[in-house]
């Protein structure tokens, strides 16, 4: 098969389309012919040598989410049949003609979705459901603040939060991105380049904050959380080391938590997949969520796709397609 390989740690130029051995589905796995693969920030971190793949995943092929067609089934894999259209959450290896994955990490492609649209779902939906709804316990009528509202995680969190009845606030780097977030269902945006989000949102108050920034944002997040508020970290772009006023945490009865998804065990991912199928897929099928694709590129232009993702100029997802 053909696969996009990280030939060595470095910039986007190290990505090369090469011949690569076909994967063989193991016990409980299915083989998917990949028709589209979504791009995510961890792909860049892996390419740079800063985010190694977990055990069992290809170390030199990025890609955490795909959509395609079931080509074969390994032993004890009976959930899907050859020809089924599925999308899947991966630990890696998605930039390739074929990928083997546990059948319990696959979902049916929603009605009316093409492969590119379906490939935007797994990584972002799994991350948002796990962190905003399971860890953050977001409920209808509550306020959610999303840092980075126009990225893949952001556009997913906006739409799912609205679908479940929450009020949504976002921080963005431009008014253009902010307006796009409003069109997706956000109620308020703050352009962090022009305004201090903590000052603007202080009176409103937040019940849940989804943070990928870390660093100096911690104190500001704590300051605007309501009593019994929940702060959920999924990254720390500005830095992992910071100061916390523990007294504020105690007085407000705050919960500060966070998680990473990629290295979680298959049992956890199987349960998460089941929960998403039960709770989120009906919302998607009902038209309460729409994928936002900024651009599609062929697999042999993966380096260009990475450069576009790194530029930060996009609104929505970038997808590699056949």
DAMODA-V467151 format. One record per residue. N is the residue number from 1. PHI is phi in degrees with one decimal (* if undefined). PSI is psi in whole degrees, 0 to 359 (* if undefined). NEAR is the number of other C-alpha atoms within 12 Angstrom. Layout:
<<N & PHI & PSI & NEAR> <N & PHI & PSI & NEAR>>
This chain:
<<1 & * & 168 & 19> <2 & -97.4 & 143 & 25> <3 & -147.7 & 150 & 38> <4 & -87.1 & 113 & 40> <5 & -104.4 & 142 & 36> <6 & -82.9 & 102 & 36> <7 & -72.3 & 334 & 24> <8 & -168.8 & 159 & 19> <9 & -62.2 & 138 & 24> <10 & 164.1 & 203 & 18> <11 & -78.3 & 186 & 23> <12 & -60.5 & 336 & 30> <13 & -64.8 & 343 & 24> <14 & -77.3 & 352 & 27> <15 & -80.8 & 123 & 33> <16 & -134.6 & 138 & 28> <17 & -81.9 & 119 & 26> <18 & -134.4 & 167 & 22> <19 & -76.1 & 141 & 15> <20 & -148.0 & 146 & 22> <21 & -60.4 & 140 & 17> <22 & -65.8 & 138 & 19> <23 & -73.6 & 152 & 29> <24 & -117.6 & 122 & 22> <25 & -65.2 & 130 & 25> <26 & -87.5 & 187 & 20> <27 & -56.3 & 126 & 19> <28 & 78.9 & 7 & 25> <29 & -108.1 & 159 & 32> <30 & -122.2 & 155 & 40> <31 & -101.3 & 125 & 42> <32 & -110.1 & 131 & 45> <33 & -79.5 & 115 & 39> <34 & -78.0 & 124 & 42> <35 & -103.0 & 337 & 37> <36 & -158.2 & 147 & 42> <37 & -135.3 & 127 & 52> <38 & -79.5 & 147 & 55> <39 & -96.0 & 145 & 50> <40 & -142.8 & 157 & 41> <41 & -54.2 & 320 & 34> <42 & -58.0 & 335 & 33> <43 & -61.8 & 320 & 46> <44 & -66.5 & 315 & 35> <45 & -60.6 & 321 & 26> <46 & -65.6 & 316 & 38> <47 & -59.6 & 324 & 37> <48 & -78.8 & 351 & 25> <49 & 89.6 & 13 & 22> <50 & -105.5 & 1 & 16> <51 & -147.5 & 77 & 22> <52 & -62.7 & 148 & 26> <53 & -67.9 & 145 & 29> <54 & -67.9 & 166 & 23> <55 & -56.5 & 135 & 14> <56 & 95.6 & 343 & 21> <57 & -97.7 & 148 & 25> <58 & -57.9 & 128 & 31> <59 & -75.8 & 339 & 27> <60 & -118.8 & 11 & 36> <61 & -124.4 & 114 & 42> <62 & -77.7 & 175 & 48> <63 & 121.5 & 112 & 50> <64 & -107.6 & 355 & 46> <65 & -153.2 & 138 & 51> <66 & -141.4 & 164 & 55> <67 & -134.2 & 143 & 50> <68 & -177.0 & 205 & 43> <69 & -121.8 & 134 & 35> <70 & -68.1 & 124 & 38> <71 & -103.2 & 328 & 28> <72 & -160.4 & 165 & 31> <73 & -127.3 & 135 & 31> <74 & -76.5 & 179 & 26> <75 & -61.2 & 143 & 17> <76 & 62.4 & 17 & 17> <77 & -103.8 & 108 & 25> <78 & -133.1 & 10 & 19> <79 & -76.6 & 329 & 23> <80 & -123.8 & 161 & 30> <81 & -124.5 & 160 & 21> <82 & -57.2 & 132 & 20> <83 & 100.0 & 346 & 17> <84 & -64.4 & 144 & 26> <85 & -95.4 & 119 & 32> <86 & -134.8 & 159 & 43> <87 & -121.5 & 154 & 50> <88 & -144.9 & 146 & 51> <89 & -91.6 & 130 & 47> <90 & -119.9 & 161 & 49> <91 & -90.2 & 353 & 41> <92 & 156.9 & 171 & 43> <93 & 91.8 & 9 & 42> <94 & -74.5 & 338 & 50> <95 & -83.4 & 67 & 52> <96 & -156.7 & 166 & 46> <97 & -66.3 & 326 & 38> <98 & -138.7 & 152 & 38> <99 & -146.4 & 141 & 51> <100 & -102.4 & 135 & 43> <101 & -149.0 & 152 & 48> <102 & -57.2 & 133 & 39> <103 & -62.8 & 336 & 40> <104 & -77.4 & 356 & 35> <105 & -105.4 & 17 & 41> <106 & -113.0 & 151 & 46> <107 & -132.9 & 153 & 41> <108 & -70.0 & 143 & 39> <109 & -66.4 & 126 & 30> <110 & -58.8 & 148 & 32> <111 & -56.9 & 133 & 20> <112 & 88.1 & 353 & 17> <113 & -90.0 & 137 & 25> <114 & -87.1 & 179 & 26> <115 & -64.5 & 320 & 35> <116 & -62.6 & 316 & 38> <117 & -64.1 & 318 & 38> <118 & -65.8 & 328 & 45> <119 & -70.5 & 348 & 49> <120 & -85.5 & 354 & 47> <121 & -87.3 & 310 & 55> <122 & -57.6 & 304 & 49> <123 & -62.0 & 316 & 45> <124 & -75.4 & 316 & 43> <125 & -65.3 & 316 & 44> <126 & -61.0 & 317 & 46> <127 & -64.8 & 315 & 41> <128 & -68.4 & 315 & 42> <129 & -63.0 & 316 & 41> <130 & -63.8 & 318 & 38> <131 & -93.0 & 316 & 36> <132 & -78.1 & 318 & 43> <133 & -97.4 & 322 & 34> <134 & -85.8 & 312 & 24> <135 & -83.9 & 318 & 27> <136 & -81.8 & 345 & 37> <137 & 54.1 & 39 & 29> <138 & -62.0 & 135 & 37> <139 & -124.7 & 161 & 25> <140 & -57.0 & 138 & 19> <141 & 90.0 & 350 & 17> <142 & -88.4 & 165 & 30> <143 & -98.8 & 129 & 37> <144 & -117.3 & 131 & 50> <145 & -108.9 & 128 & 47> <146 & -115.8 & 120 & 48> <147 & -84.8 & 123 & 45> <148 & 84.8 & 60 & 39> <149 & -71.1 & 341 & 47> <150 & -96.8 & 359 & 43> <151 & -83.5 & 183 & 40> <152 & -60.0 & 313 & 41> <153 & -64.2 & 317 & 43> <154 & -61.7 & 311 & 46> <155 & -67.0 & 332 & 45> <156 & -73.4 & 315 & 44> <157 & -63.5 & 320 & 51> <158 & -56.9 & 307 & 51> <159 & -69.5 & 320 & 42> <160 & -70.2 & 321 & 44> <161 & -62.6 & 318 & 45> <162 & -66.9 & 321 & 31> <163 & -62.0 & 332 & 31> <164 & -100.3 & 11 & 30> <165 & 90.8 & 17 & 22> <166 & -93.3 & 163 & 29> <167 & -96.9 & 136 & 34> <168 & -119.7 & 131 & 47> <169 & -121.6 & 145 & 45> <170 & -138.0 & 152 & 48> <171 & -107.1 & 143 & 46> <172 & -144.8 & 168 & 37> <173 & -97.5 & 359 & 29> <174 & -157.7 & 156 & 25> <175 & -64.8 & 326 & 23> <176 & -59.6 & 314 & 20> <177 & -66.1 & 323 & 31> <178 & -62.3 & 316 & 34> <179 & -64.7 & 324 & 25> <180 & -63.4 & 322 & 30> <181 & -65.6 & 321 & 41> <182 & -61.5 & 320 & 28> <183 & -64.4 & 332 & 23> <184 & -83.6 & 349 & 34> <185 & 126.2 & 356 & 33> <186 & -64.8 & 148 & 37> <187 & -91.2 & 325 & 28> <188 & -144.8 & 139 & 31> <189 & -122.1 & 151 & 41> <190 & -123.2 & 120 & 35> <191 & -80.5 & 104 & 27> <192 & -68.1 & 347 & 24> <193 & -78.6 & 340 & 14> <194 & -113.5 & 338 & 15> <195 & -135.7 & 154 & 17> <196 & -88.5 & 113 & 21> <197 & -61.8 & 326 & 33> <198 & -66.4 & 322 & 30> <199 & -71.2 & 318 & 17> <200 & -67.6 & 325 & 23> <201 & -102.1 & 5 & 31> <202 & -59.8 & 316 & 19> <203 & -70.8 & 325 & 13> <204 & -68.8 & 309 & 22> <205 & 79.1 & 144 & 30> <206 & -118.2 & 144 & 38> <207 & -91.6 & 322 & 42> <208 & -136.2 & 138 & 46> <209 & -125.8 & 127 & 55> <210 & -101.2 & 113 & 52> <211 & -119.9 & 130 & 43> <212 & -117.9 & 11 & 36> <213 & -100.4 & 310 & 28> <214 & 71.2 & 210 & 31> <215 & 52.9 & 230 & 21> <216 & -68.3 & 347 & 23> <217 & -70.5 & 338 & 33> <218 & -58.5 & 308 & 36> <219 & -62.7 & 321 & 24> <220 & -67.4 & 319 & 30> <221 & -59.8 & 312 & 43> <222 & -59.7 & 322 & 40> <223 & -65.6 & 332 & 35> <224 & -105.0 & 359 & 35> <225 & -72.5 & 137 & 37> <226 & -73.1 & 170 & 30> <227 & -56.3 & 137 & 21> <228 & 66.0 & 22 & 25> <229 & -72.5 & 161 & 36> <230 & -126.9 & 126 & 40> <231 & -109.0 & 123 & 45> <232 & -119.5 & 121 & 42> <233 & -98.5 & 133 & 36> <234 & -122.5 & 359 & 35> <235 & -168.5 & 176 & 29> <236 & -147.4 & 65 & 23> <237 & -59.7 & 322 & 20> <238 & -81.6 & 344 & 15> <239 & 144.3 & 146 & 17> <240 & -90.9 & 343 & 19> <241 & -101.3 & 125 & 14> <242 & -155.2 & 178 & 16> <243 & -108.9 & 144 & 15> <244 & -126.8 & 130 & 22> <245 & -82.2 & 97 & 17> <246 & -64.0 & 330 & 17> <247 & -61.8 & 317 & 13> <248 & -61.4 & 319 & 24> <249 & -59.8 & 317 & 25> <250 & -69.5 & 314 & 16> <251 & -64.0 & 320 & 17> <252 & -87.1 & 353 & 21> <253 & 58.9 & 48 & 19> <254 & -82.6 & 155 & 30> <255 & -116.2 & 125 & 28> <256 & -116.4 & 121 & 33> <257 & -143.0 & 186 & 26> <258 & 174.6 & 169 & 26> <259 & -163.2 & 163 & 27> <260 & -121.5 & 149 & 26> <261 & -101.6 & 324 & 32> <262 & -57.1 & 318 & 33> <263 & -90.8 & 2 & 22> <264 & -64.9 & 152 & 23> <265 & -73.2 & 165 & 20> <266 & -65.7 & 332 & 26> <267 & -64.6 & 315 & 15> <268 & -61.6 & 315 & 18> <269 & -66.7 & 326 & 33> <270 & -64.5 & 316 & 25> <271 & -65.6 & 320 & 21> <272 & -64.2 & 318 & 33> <273 & -59.1 & 315 & 34> <274 & -62.7 & 317 & 23> <275 & -63.8 & 320 & 23> <276 & -68.0 & 319 & 34> <277 & -59.9 & 321 & 27> <278 & -76.2 & 321 & 16> <279 & -104.0 & 324 & 23> <280 & -97.9 & 319 & 34> <281 & -57.7 & 322 & 30> <282 & -61.6 & 325 & 20> <283 & -66.5 & 319 & 24> <284 & -66.3 & 315 & 30> <285 & -63.5 & 332 & 20> <286 & -83.2 & 1 & 15> <287 & 83.7 & 16 & 18> <288 & -90.7 & 6 & 22> <289 & -144.4 & 132 & 31> <290 & -127.6 & 135 & 34> <291 & -69.2 & 143 & 40> <292 & -115.6 & 110 & 35> <293 & -107.9 & 123 & 30> <294 & -79.5 & 316 & 28> <295 & -162.1 & 146 & 28> <296 & -112.6 & 143 & 33> <297 & -137.3 & 153 & 29> <298 & -70.3 & 161 & 26> <299 & -61.9 & 330 & 35> <300 & -74.7 & 359 & 25> <301 & -112.9 & 30 & 27> <302 & -59.9 & 324 & 44> <303 & -62.6 & 318 & 32> <304 & -64.8 & 322 & 26> <305 & -62.8 & 320 & 36> <306 & -66.6 & 319 & 42> <307 & -62.4 & 321 & 25> <308 & -65.9 & 317 & 27> <309 & -62.6 & 319 & 33> <310 & -69.0 & 333 & 24> <311 & -66.3 & 331 & 16> <312 & 75.3 & 10 & 24> <313 & -84.3 & 349 & 20> <314 & -86.4 & 158 & 31> <315 & -123.1 & 111 & 35> <316 & 105.6 & 196 & 37> <317 & -96.8 & 153 & 41> <318 & -111.5 & 134 & 43> <319 & -132.2 & 135 & 45> <320 & -88.7 & 134 & 44> <321 & -133.5 & 155 & 35> <322 & -80.8 & * & 26>>
